[in-house]
Amino acid sequence: MPGARLVVEADGGSRGNPGPAGYGALVRDPTTGRVLAERAEYLGVVSNNVAEYSGLVAGLRAAVEIDPDAVIEVRLDSRLVVEQMSGRWKIKHEDMRRLAAQARAIVSPQQVSYTWVPRAENSAADVLANAAMDRRQTIVRNYDAAGAAAAATAELADAEPADAEPVGSAPAAVPGVRAVVPERVASGAPIRFDDAQPVTVVLVRHGETPLTVSKAYSGSSVPGPPLTEHGREQAARAAELVYRIGRDMWGDVPDPSELIASPMVRTQETAQVFAQRLGLPVRTEPLFAECDFGAWEGLTAAEIEQGWPGQLKRWHDDATFRAPGGESIEDVGARMRTGLQAVRAAGVGRTVVVVTHSVSVRSAVGVAIAANSSAWARIRVAPASVSIIRLWADGTSEVTVVGAPSGA
């Protein structure tokens, strides 16, 4: 009798071909999208094709560990591996023949199908492969049905901050949240004299769009442009970074349990990448939209200067100055303050991911530290960067990180 349906996503890379190489693979529940297992390994100096096949082998092994009788769909962006493993192309290279034989020995070929996907749709496995190459390490992660770690992870010894100090764990403040305070909390946080828990807000700027490339002002008065292919790759890397929150990064922060996005096309597309990685639905919130640039929508700085001499500089320097027919930076700050208050009011002791925009992130960080509004524009927020703020019920707050890059 057939077992569960599982999806294996696998990828491999070689920096030099042959060169320093690694693979990444994960097993996903196709119904919920939840990741059940992850594998990655640094392979030393091998070819790209050998790395791709190694990822396939590792992914199949992980799937069989979950259910030996599973019906498996393997998704790869290597057409060569897909065609060869489907029996339509011959395998001539000896190392590839050896690895293909290993793959067929792991699970009956009758249980496996192979699907080619574009690189942008295989980004989660690509992120794992690059992590293995960057850190020259092996990654083994298994998760239970709730997404909690069910097995040890072979990671870098310094994955957690070196100055982390052990503290006692605390009960969840919101029913259903898996962990409020993990067993480690980073030192250096603002001191508190009680055990009150905050809500953690992870602010993610959307990935690159065509207007990002042209450096045009892209606001909220129109749905806006979609992500570029590079923007989708950036989103996947950012999603991987956020996925690690509460696991092996920012250890005093709970795992993400809610995902919110502004209504713009670029944030919705970015959020869908996060939804797949985090296994969370997306809720749309207009309060987190980008600044309305009014008549400046879609124009570059040079074009704005030509039509409205001196006004763009004033808009950046004076947070109360509105774009013609649009908003000021303080207007965005007022919206963000209202949105963040609503998130905090919905319950502390949890982590909420908000996919939003550059001016919105700057405003949220500025609000969190009560900075002068005319200084908010000085905060750098790159595409697909991650910022974290924490908000307590008594109105105090902490800025944990600003503009952490998720990869080029």
N, C-alpha and C positions, 0 to 999 in steps of 0.2 A: 504494500500500500504506500503511495507517495507520501513524503513528509511535507514539511512546511515549504512555502515559497520564499526564497532568499535571493537577494541581489548582491553580487560582488562587484565592486568598483575597484579597478586596479590601474596603476600607472608606474612607469619607471623612467629614469632619466640618467644621462651621462654627460658630464661637463667636459667635452672634448671628443667623445665618441671615437675610440675609447678614451675614458678619463674617469675621474672620481664619480662614482655612480651610486644610486640607491633606488629603492622602490617604495611605494605606498599602496596599501590595499585596505578596504573596509568592507564589512558585511552590513547590509541594510535590510530592514523589514520593509518590503515594497508597499504594504498597506498603510503603515503609519509614517514611513520615512525615517523611523528611528534607527540610529547606528547601533549595532549590536556588538561589533568588534572592530578593532583597528590593528593593522600591522605595518611596520616600516623598518627598513634596515639599510645601513650603509654597506655597500658591497665591495669597496675598493675600486680598482681600475678595471672596468669591463665596458662592453659596448652598450648602446642604448637598447638594442633589441634584447640582449641578455637581461638587462634590468627590467624591461617590460614583462618578459616571461617569468622572471623571479617574482614580480608582483602578482602575476596570475597564480602561481603555485602557492604563494603565501595566502592569498585571498581564498582559494579553494580549501586549503587546510583549515582556515579559520571557520569557514562555512560548515565543513564536515564536523568540526568540534561542536558546533551548535546543534546540528541535526544531520547524522550520516545519511538519512534518507531524503534529504531536502531536494527539491527541484530548483536548480540554480540558474539564474541568468547572469552572465558575466558581461560587464560593460567596460569597454576599453576605447581609448582614442587612437590606438595603434591598429590601423587597418591590416597591416601585415599579420599580427598575431590573431586577429579575428578570422581572417581568411584561412590562415594555416590551421588553426585549431578547429575550424568548421570543415576542414578537409577539401577546400576548394583550391588551395595553393600548396605546392610541395615545400617541405622544409629541407633546405640544403645544408645549412650550417650545423656543425656537430654539436656545439653547445646548446643551440636552440632545439635540436632534435632530442637531446638529453632532457631538457627542461619540459618540453612538450610531453615526453613519455612520463615524466614525474606527474604532470598535471592529470594525465589520463589515468594514472594509477591511483590517484587520491580518491577519485569518485568516478563512477561509471559514466562514460560519454553520453549515454542515453539520458542522464539526469541533468545535463548541462547544455545551455545554448549560449551563443556568443553574439553580442550586439556592438556595432561600432557607434560611438557617440562623438560629437565635436569636443574639442579640448575644453571649451568653456563649461561643458556639462560634466566634465570629469575632474573638476577642480579640487574636490575634497581629497581624492587620492593623490593628486599632484602636490597639494600642500604637505601631505604626509611624506611623500618621496623627497621633497625639498628639505623638510625638517630633518630627515635622516641624513641627507648629504651635508646640510649646514652644520649639524651637531656631531656627525659621525657616530651615530648611536643606533641602538635597536629600540623600537617602540612596540610594546604589546599591551593593548588595552582591551578588556572585555567588560561589557555592561549588561546589567540585568534589565528586565522589562521596564523598569522605571527610569532607566538611564543612569543608575548609580554604578560606580566602579565595582566590578565583581572579581577582579583579579589585579595583581600587582602590575605596575608599569615600569618597564626598564627605560629610565630617562636619565638626563644629566643630573649629577649629584647636586648642582647648584640651581636646579629648576625653581626652588623656593628661595626667597630672599635670604641672604646670609645672616641678616640680623633678626630673623624671625624668632619669636620667643613663644614657648608653649604656654597655653592658657587653658583653663577648664572650658568644656563645651557648655553651651546654653540651650535651653529648650526653644523650639520654634515659636515665633510670635504669631504666625499665621498658620492655621491648620492646613496640612497638605504640602507645606514647603519642607523639602528634604533636610536642609541644614541651615541654621541661622548663623552660628559661629563655628567654623571648623576648628580642629584641634590646634591650629596655628594662627596667630595674628601678627601682622607685621608691626614692628616697633616704629616709632617715629610719628604715629598718628596723634592728632590733637588729644590732649588728656581730657577724660571725663571722670566724674566722681559718682557715677551711677552705672547700672548695667543695662540702660535703655538701648534698644537696637534701632538702627536706621533703616530706611529703604535705600537700596543702592540703585542708582540710575546710570546705566551704561549708554553714553551718547555716541552714536556712530554716524559719521558723515557718509553720505552715499558715495558710490564709486564714480569714476570718471565718465563724463558725457562729452559729446561733441563741443558743447559750449564751454566745458572746462578746458578743453584743449585750445580753443580760440580765445580763452580768457574773457569771454563775454559775461555780462551779468544775467544770471538765470534765476528768476524769482518765482513767486507763487501766484501770479495773476493768470498764468496759463498752465496747462498740465505739464509742459516742459519736455525736454528731450529724453530719450531713453539712454541707458548705459551703452558705452562702447564695449567691444569684446574685452578690451583691457580692463574696463570698469567692472565687468562681471568677474574677471579674475581677481581684481582687487577686493571685490565684495566677498569672494570665497575665502580669501586669506584673512580678511577681517572677521568673518564668521568663525574661522578656525581659532583665531585669537580669543574671541569672546567665548567660544565653547570651552576653552581651558580655564575660564574664570571659576574659582571654587574647586578646581581639580589640581592644577599645578601652577597656577598664577593667581596673585592676589588672594592668598589662602584664607583671609578673614572675610571674604565675600561669598554669600550663598550662590549656588548655581542659578543661572537665569531661569525665571519661571513665567515671564510674560514678555511679549514682543509687540511693540507699537511702532507705527510708521506714519510719516506725514503723507498727505494724499498725492504728492507729485509722482509722476511716472518713475523718475529715477530712484526715489526712495522706496516705492512699492517693489520695484525690480530688485533692489538691494535686499529688502526685507524678505522677499521670497527665497533668496539664497540662504539667509539666516534661518528661515522657517524650516528648510530642509535639513540644515545642519543641527539645529537645536531641537527639532521636533516640536515646535510651538506654532500655534496659529498666529496670524497677523491681525492686529486691530488698528484701524485707521483713526488718526486724531488730527484734525485741522489745526489745533493750537500749536502743533510742532512744525508747521509749514515754514518755508523760507520767507525771508523778507519780500514784500511786494515792492518791486523796483519801479512800478508805474511806467512812465514814458521811457525809462531806461532799459526796459526788458529786452534782452537779446543783443544789447549794444556793448561794444568794447569800451574800455576807459578812454581811448582816443576819440571814439565817436561821441561819447558823452561830453567830453571836454569841448569838442567842436560845437555841439549844440547848446550846451549849458556851461559856459566857461566858469571855472572855479567852484561849481556846485558839488561835484563829486568829492573833491577834497574836503569841502565843508561837511558833506554827509558823513565821511569817515572820521573827521575831527570832532564834530559836534553831534552827539548821539541823539539830540532832540530834533535835528533838522531832517525833514522828510524829503524823500525823492519826489519829483513832481508827479502827482497822482498816485503816490505810493506811501511807503512807511518809513519811519525812522528806525534807528537801532533800538531806541528805547521802546518803540511800539512792539518790536519783536520781543524785547525783554519782558514786557508786560504779559504778552501771550505765553511765553515760556514759563514765567512765574506762576501763572494760573494753571498751566498744564502740570507743572511739577508739584504744585500744592495738591492737585487732584490725585496724582500718583501716590504721594505721601499719605493722603487721607484714606486711600484704599488699603493701607496696611504696611507696617514696617516688617523687618526681618525677612526681606525677599529682595531679589534683583530683577529689575525691569530694564529691558533693552529698548532704546528709542532710536530709530533710524531717522535721521533728520538732515540738517543743512549747516553750512559753515557759519552764517550769521546766528543761527539758532543755537549752535553749540557754544559760540563765543558768549552769547547772551546768558545761557544757562550757567556757564562757569562764572561769569561776572556776577550774576545774581547770587550764586552759591557763596562767594567770598565777599559779597557786599562791596565790590570794587566800583569805583567811579565809572559811570556808563561810557564816558568818552574814552576810557582806556580799553574797553572790550575789543575794539577793532585791532588791537595789538596782539591778540592771541592767534597763533598760527594753527590752522585746522586743515590738514591735507585731506584729499579724497580718501575715503575708506579708513580714516584714522579713528582711534578709539579714545574717548575721554570718560572718566568715571567721577561722579559726585555722589555723596552720601548725605541724606537728609533725615534729621531726627524730628520727632513729633513736637519737641519744644522750640523748633525754629532754628536750631543750630545746624551747621552743615560742615562738610569736609570736601575738599577737592583732592581726590586720590591720584589721578593722573590726567594729563592734558595732551591730546594729540599724539597718542602712541601710534607709531606707524605699524601697519599690518603687512607691509611688503610693498615693493615697487609696483 
